[in-house]
Amino acid sequence: MSAAGHIDPSNKKVALLIALLALVLALSETLGKSAQTAVLSYNIEASNLWSFFQAKTVRMTTLRTAAEGAQLEAPAATGEARAAYDKQIEAWKKAAARYESESETNEGRKELAARAKSAEEKRDRSLAAYHLYEVASGAVQVGIVLASAAIITSVMALAWIGVGLGVIGLVLVLVGPLAPTTVHLF
């Protein structure tokens, strides 16, 4: 403010800069929270799918072991007992094969592994975006502080550094949803 009580026009510009930086900060924080929630969701999904995969593996191994044991006992059986053994062995083998791949329900081991890996990829992508948003938020926050200091000190170089940090933050906010894994900050 000058001695006559007028507001310095450069202060108005810096105030506008601070408002724009606050807008970028709000976007970054909102997108960051969304990405963080997605990370947790995809991590839970992947964990559940891997648990289901393991359960199918245990069931499949149990059935295969039962079939192998029955095959060892079957030669000693005759007549109807042998036919019953053969029928049961075949049923166990079919069930074990179904546990390995069940494309109609998408719940065989093969399909579960693919779904779990997909959830892990989505989680990793969301985590990369989250990190970009966090760095963007930090850069913009420092930019706001420097722009505020420029008003108090009348050192406009601080405002220009704030602009630069704001641009960095904005670029990271834009890269986050589009290509988060292309920029590696950590």
C-alpha positions in Angstrom: 0.0 0.0 0.0 1.3 3.4 -0.8 1.4 6.5 1.5 -1.8 7.9 -0.1 -3.8 4.7 0.8 -3.8 3.2 -2.7 -3.2 -0.4 -3.3 -0.1 -1.2 -5.3 -1.3 -2.7 -8.7 1.4 -5.4 -8.5 -0.2 -6.6 -5.2 -3.5 -7.2 -7.0 -1.7 -9.3 -9.5 0.0 -11.3 -6.8 -3.3 -11.7 -5.0 -4.7 -13.1 -8.3 -1.7 -15.4 -8.5 -2.4 -16.7 -5.0 -6.0 -17.3 -5.9 -4.9 -19.3 -9.0 -2.4 -21.2 -7.0 -5.1 -22.0 -4.4 -7.3 -23.4 -7.2 -4.5 -25.7 -8.5 -3.9 -26.7 -4.9 -7.6 -27.6 -4.4 -7.5 -29.7 -7.6 -4.3 -31.4 -6.6 -5.6 -32.3 -3.1 -8.9 -33.5 -4.4 -7.3 -35.7 -7.1 -4.7 -36.9 -4.6 -7.4 -38.0 -2.2 -9.3 -39.8 -5.0 -6.1 -41.5 -6.1 -5.3 -42.6 -2.5 -8.8 -44.1 -2.2 -8.3 -45.9 -5.5 -5.0 -47.3 -4.3 -6.6 -48.8 -1.2 -9.5 -50.2 -3.1 -7.4 -51.8 -5.8 -5.0 -53.2 -3.2 -7.9 -54.8 -1.3 -9.3 -56.2 -4.6 -5.9 -57.7 -5.6 -5.5 -59.2 -2.1 -9.0 -60.7 -2.2 -8.4 -62.2 -5.7 -5.0 -63.7 -4.6 -6.7 -65.2 -1.6 -9.4 -66.7 -3.9 -6.6 -67.9 -6.2 -4.9 -69.6 -3.2 -8.1 -71.2 -2.1 -8.6 -72.6 -5.6 -5.1 -73.9 -5.5 -5.6 -75.7 -2.2 -8.9 -77.2 -3.5 -7.3 -78.3 -6.8 -4.3 -79.8 -5.0 -6.6 -81.7 -2.6 -8.7 -83.1 -5.5 -5.6 -84.1 -7.5 -4.1 -85.8 -4.4 -7.4 -87.7 -3.8 -7.5 -88.7 -7.5 -3.9 -90.0 -7.4 -4.6 -91.9 -4.1 -7.7 -93.4 -5.6 -5.8 -94.4 -8.7 -3.3 -96.3 -6.5 -6.2 -98.1 -4.8 -8.3 -98.7 -7.9 -6.3 -101.7 -9.4 -7.1 -103.7 -6.3 -10.9 -103.2 -6.8 -13.0 -105.2 -9.1 -16.4 -104.9 -10.8 -18.7 -102.2 -9.4 -16.1 -101.0 -6.9 -13.6 -100.5 -9.8 -16.3 -98.6 -11.8 -17.0 -96.4 -8.8 -13.3 -95.7 -8.3 -13.0 -94.8 -12.0 -16.1 -92.5 -11.9 -14.9 -90.7 -8.8 -11.4 -90.3 -10.1 -12.7 -88.8 -13.3 -15.0 -86.4 -11.4 -12.1 -85.2 -9.2 -9.9 -84.7 -12.3 -12.7 -82.6 -14.0 -13.2 -80.5 -10.9 -9.4 -80.0 -10.6 -9.3 -78.9 -14.2 -12.2 -76.5 -13.6 -10.3 -75.0 -10.7 -7.4 -74.3 -13.0 -9.4 -72.5 -15.7 -13.1 -71.5 -15.5 -13.6 -69.0 -18.3 -17.4 -69.0 -18.1 -17.3 -67.6 -14.5 -13.9 -66.0 -14.7 -13.1 -67.7 -11.4 -10.5 -70.3 -12.3 -6.9 -69.9 -11.1 -5.8 -68.7 -14.5 -8.5 -66.0 -14.6 -8.1 -65.0 -11.0 -4.4 -64.5 -11.5 -5.0 -62.3 -14.5 -7.7 -60.3 -12.6 -5.4 -59.9 -9.6 -2.5 -58.7 -11.7 -4.8 -56.2 -13.4 -5.9 -54.8 -10.0 -2.2 -54.6 -9.0 -1.5 -52.6 -12.2 -4.4 -50.2 -11.4 -3.2 -49.9 -7.9 0.4 -49.1 -9.0 -0.9 -46.5 -11.5 -3.1 -44.8 -8.9 -0.2 -44.8 -6.4 2.0 -43.1 -9.0 -0.7 -40.5 -9.6 -1.1 -40.0 -5.9 2.7 -39.3 -5.5 2.5 -36.8 -8.4 -0.4 -35.0 -6.7 1.4 -34.9 -3.4 4.5 -33.3 -5.0 2.2 -30.9 -6.9 0.5 -29.9 -3.7 3.8 -29.2 -2.0 5.1 -27.1 -4.9 1.9 -25.1 -5.0 1.9 -24.6 -1.3 5.4 -23.2 -1.4 4.4 -21.1 -4.3 1.6 -19.6 -2.3 3.9 -18.8 0.6 6.4 -17.2 -1.7 3.7 -15.1 -3.5 2.4 -14.0 -0.1 5.9 -13.0 1.0 6.3 -11.0 -2.2 3.3 -8.8 -1.1 4.9 -8.2 2.3 8.4 -7.6 1.1 7.7 -6.1 -2.4 10.4 -8.5 -3.7 8.7 -9.6 -7.0 11.2 -12.3 -7.6 9.4 -14.3 -4.9 6.2 -14.0 -6.9 7.9 -15.2 -10.1 9.3 -18.2 -8.2 5.8 -18.8 -7.0 4.6 -18.7 -10.6 7.2 -21.3 -11.5 6.2 -23.6 -8.7 2.6 -23.2 -9.6 3.4 -24.2 -13.2 5.3 -27.2 -12.0 2.3 -28.1 -9.8 -0.2 -27.7 -12.6 1.9 -29.8 -14.9 2.0 -32.6 -12.3 -1.7 -32.3 -11.7 -2.3 -32.8 -15.5 0.2 -35.6 -15.8 -1.4 -37.5 -12.9 -4.5 -38.8 -14.6 -3.0 -39.0 -18.1 0.3 -40.7 -17.6 1.3 -41.0 -14.0 3.9 -43.7 -14.5 5.9 -41.6 -17.0 7.3 -39.2 -14.4 9.3 -40.9 -11.6 10.0 -38.5 -8.7 10.9 -41.1 -6.1 
